[in-house]
Amino acid sequence: MLKIKNINTYYGQVHALKNVSLHLNAGEIVTLIGANGAGKTTVLNSLSAITPPKTGEIIFEGSDIAGLSPDRIVNLGISQVPEGRQVFKPLSVEDNLELGAYLRYRRREGRGAIRKDVENIFSLFPRLRERRKQMAGTLSGGEQQMLAIGRALMTKPRLLLLDEPSMGLAPLVVKEIFGVIEKLRGEKGTTVLLVEQNAKAALAIADRGYVLETGKVLLEEKASELLENKEVQRAYLGKDKKEIWER
Amino acid sequence: MQIWDPTYECMPREEIAQLQLERLQATLNRVYKTVTCYKRKFDEAGIDPEDVQSLSDLARLPFTTKEDLRLNYPYGMFAVPLREVVRIHSSSGTTGKPTVVGYSRNDIKTWANLVARFLTAAGVTHDDVVQIAFGYGLFTGAFGLHYGAEAVGASVIPMSSGNTEKQIMIMQDYKTTALVCTPSYALTMADRMERMGVDPKGLSLRVGLFGAEPWSEAMRREIENRLFIRATDNYGLSEIIGPGVAGECESRCGMHLFEDAFIPEIIDPETCEVLPPGSVGELVLTTLTKEAFPMIRYRTRDITSLDYSPCECGRTIVRMKKTMGRTDDMLIIRGVNVFPSQIEEVLFDIEGCEPHYRLVLETEGAMDVLEVHIEVTENIFFDEMKKQRAFLEHVEKCIHKVLGISVTVKLVEPNSIPRHEGKADRLIDNRKR
């Protein structure tokens, strides 16, 4: 469904992504793992055109989307959940969700359908229903993350880009959120590209993974194989710390 | 027909290309960082892994040869520290220092899965009893097939090589259905059965998986006729992974090469140029999934050609022809690369020809001339000169079609060509250098 070939993305003079190529099949959960500054978020931002790549191809469902503006990309069915949630804090939970459907209002979709989808989000995250009138800024970190995901889902994406959904959350909440991600794939067939510092949790639900280092892809493998890879274990899963082997 | 891993074996060609590019770029980034030999070679060639933006850019990278492995003996080419290596194999080292290869835990799994693919393609299932008559040891053959057959779920008999009478006894008593060995050992077994008075028809044997040495179609027919089995071919070499690079499906029209794990190229062994699809030349392989021992453009010295047309079995991956010998066998006649096995193949396909032939090279003026001597048999003995001439012309035409050069075909007395295995005996080179 998505094919990226040789994208190069820069922040000013900094060459953040060097010839990154990757693909996602429909209905897959694929994770990008790597240390801070490896370029994981940049891949997502390149896809959604927040930091468009200078060169390279991005083919989504057969057409090249490199160079399109972010709103056009959302319109095509790609939706991003940004790092640090970035919910609209002074607005209510409900309003946050409805804002997610902004493009659908513009397309003159009926209010009824959008209301129905808000209810669907509530059944996915029942805790949001309890707090529907509450200001988003007063929610806990986990609830804000649920809201950010819910807001992205309001565009009815076929590809969901998730940036560090587990950041700063308690293990139980992480489990709940990752459970929802799996459910989304299972029930709606949503394809997910997941960026995570918590490599262990991400690899547990992902089909495949790419390991990034300083803007380059070092490995592409099945998630189960990446979990077995010693290099990955040492660098990203926190195992074997005592025996780091110096080359 | 069963397919072990349809996701990869039947992947649309366009998706294979994308996957190969991703894995190639990742592999290059990794070896550049972790294997000194590759870093040095790339730097000397003035190429950065970042310059590889398409599969055709692969041709810009330097080759890796057996010599590189010897220079880096024993562990210099490993891409992971030794404590992540769970298995070490090595070549026999008859012609110098042996070459040493290593496998990580994932590599062992990948390997078993690749072997399972060609076992399945050959028709082996969990109902089979697989007798492995490759030598267990440093050689990759036995362990490769062993783990692959276990992955399929077959009952594996780790018999190892040698002790032929015991092999035959076990084959009878344990009701072996699939035999794994070298093709020449299969014939040795057939000989021994004859002497022991064992009727191969009474065995449960139905399929043979032969490899580890080049063998001709004539040999395949002989094995099939004498052991009453289907004889299938597979290909691999320890430097790349061992068995599991390619294997025949039930259509037996070339060996499917597992392109999600390896990128094949065909080069002219003299000029090292990459040749277009379909050309005969030396096979060069790049690994895409190996962790411990990645190989970039390894020159296999094996001669073959690649066929990208779809196969009736449903697999979309490329097929490589049965290997036609080694680059060392290659003759250059009037500037054209010729492999004796190509001529053997042509002769074999012509009705009435027995594979007893000899090649004689002479210099006439400044030109190389190739004569092909064929023994007369009952089938090709004609009382009419006209018919005989027509037959010879037909053979010449067939050879010309394959080699692109004209040769002279002559008939010689029966049994006048010495009976030996091996190509060297079939060639007499009288050229003046």
Interface residues (C-beta under 8 A of the other chain):
Chain A: K3 K5 N6 K18 N19 S21 L22 H23 Y210 V211 E213 K216 V217 L218 L219 E220 E221 E225 E228 N229 K230 E231 E243 W245 R247
Chain B: E15 Q18 L19 L21 E22 R23 Q25 A26 N29 R30 K33 T34 P49 E50 V52 Q53 S54 V80 P81 R83 E84 S104 R105 N106 K109 T110 T289 E291
